[in-house]
Amino acid sequence: MAINKVLVCDDSNTELTNIKSIVEGAGYTVVTASSGVEALNQAKTEKPDIILLDIIMPDMDGFEACRKLNQDPDTKNIPIIFVTSKNQKADRVWGQMQGAQDLIAKPYNADQILDKLKEF
């Protein structure tokens, strides 16, 4: 599956801007969200090819958003990669149990993000 459109979700405007810049700079179309609820809505309307999702967010964390995305027939086939400061083995395992394909730990570099996108 070729990746064209990427949904980036992070409640930190700095992180959102940074990841968006990296991904757009590589030629991808980027859609953003700043909360789990907004990510659910954007995923349904924008139909991204992949989602880069933070875990620690107010209202709905990334784990819950991931579960809901995977339970929705419209979004269940969209791969999800967590981009988060939570980098313990338990976080990786729990993330996979929620339906995420992988986890990129913060701080990350541009190559880590772009290499992961190329895997899909």
Secondary structure, 3 states (H helix, E strand, C coil): CCCCEEEEECCCHHHHHHHHHHHHHCCCEEEEECCHHHHHHHHHHHCCCEEEECCCCCCCCHHHHHHHHHHCCCCCCCCEEEEECCCCHHHHHHHHHHCCCEEEECCCCHHHHHHHHHCC
